[in-house]
């Protein structure tokens, strides 16, 4: 049993390292995004200052037709208040617009404006490059190993979401 406990500790350390590296990768992705936006071939985007969170909201809007703030918040695991602030900035930057359906003026949805679509394309390029790297690594594993990895990642994602939800509840109740 000691060997299993040791292996569990090693895996936990690797998860902690992965989280740390993920945070660094997010900073790296933001620097790459800004570098791409300053490239002459994206000249019309050079005046656009955009955060990674804003980029992810743009991505979510483009990939989900007729999406509202609640759905964006759920998909990105960001509070509705946070989404409200981000979408207000994106509207001000002329990257997205607020729409209403003809038959339902109460519900509001977001869609990308032309400049927002260009930001989406840049972000998509970043993700395609990352996917190529991940694919090269994952192709080294057997189908069974990939299934195990998928199960582990799903379980870890559930733990992270549960922890975040618990912290949100504690904040709301003032504990």
C-alpha positions, -999 to 999 in steps of 0.1 A, spaced: 0 0 0 29 23 7 39 22 -30 4 34 -40 5 62 -15 39 72 -29 25 71 -64 -5 92 -54 18 118 -39 39 119 -70 8 124 -92 -4 152 -69 30 169 -73 27 166 -110 -8 181 -110 5 210 -89 33 215 -114 9 214 -143 -13 240 -127 17 262 -121 28 258 -157 -7 264 -170 -7 298 -152 27 306 -169 13 293 -202 -16 317 -199 8 346 -196 28 332 -225 -4 329 -246 -12 366 -239 23 377 -250 20 357 -282 -15 371 -288 -2 407 -284 27 399 -307 4 385 -334 -19 415 -331 11 438 -337 20 420 -369 15 441 -400 -7 415 -416 -32 422 -388 -28 460 -391 -65 468 -384 -61 450 -350 -30 469 -339 -50 495 -320 -70 468 -302 -59 460 -266 -75 428 -255 -71 405 -225 -71 368 -226 -105 366 -208 -119 389 -235 -104 367 -262 -121 336 -246 -155 354 -245 -151 363 -282 -142 326 -289 -173 314 -269 -196 338 -287 -184 328 -322 -186 291 -314 -221 293 -299 -249 308 -319 -274 330 -299 -255 328 -267 -264 350 -237 -243 361 -207 -256 333 -185 -245 306 -210 -211 323 -215 -206 324 -178 -214 287 -175 -192 276 -204 -162 297 -193 -167 291 -155 -167 329 -149 -193 347 -128 -222 365 -146 -209 397 -131 -175 391 -146 -191 383 -180 -211 415 -178 -180 436 -173 -161 418 -201 -189 421 -226 -194 458 -218 -157 463 -226 -160 443 -258 -190 463 -269 -171 495 -262 -142 482 -283 -167 475 -311 -158 438 -311 -193 424 -302 -228 436 -303 -259 429 -282 -289 415 -301 -325 407 -294 -347 382 -312 -376 397 -331 -401 375 -313 -385 380 -278 -372 415 -270 -365 405 -234 -337 379 -241 -304 394 -252 -277 376 -271 -242 384 -283 -227 382 -317 -193 392 -331 -188 423 -352 -162 422 -381 -133 432 -359 -143 406 -333 -143 379 -360 -107 389 -368 -97 386 -331 -115 352 -331 -93 341 -361 -61 351 -343 -72 332 -312 -82 302 -333 -47 302 -348 -31 301 -313 -53 272 -303 -46 253 -335 -8 256 -328 -14 243 -293 -36 214 -306 -8 204 -330 17 201 -301 -8 182 -279 -17 158 -307 20 150 -313 24 141 -276 -9 122 -273 -2 101 -304 25 84 -284 0 67 -262 -22 37 -267 -60 40 -269 -63 25 -234 -38 50 -220 -57 79 -236 -90 66 -222 -74 65 -187 -59 100 -192 -93 113 -204 -110 98 -173 -84 113 -150 -88 148 -166 -126 146 -164 -123 137 -127 -99 165 -120 -121 190 -139 -150 179 -117 -130 185 -86 -119 219 -98 -154 229 -106 -167 216 -74 -141 236 -54 -148 268 -73 -186 264 -67 -180 257 -30 -158 289 -28 -184 309 -46 -211 297 -21 -189 305 8 -183 340 -6 -220 346 -11 -229 335 24 -200 355 39 -182 325 54 
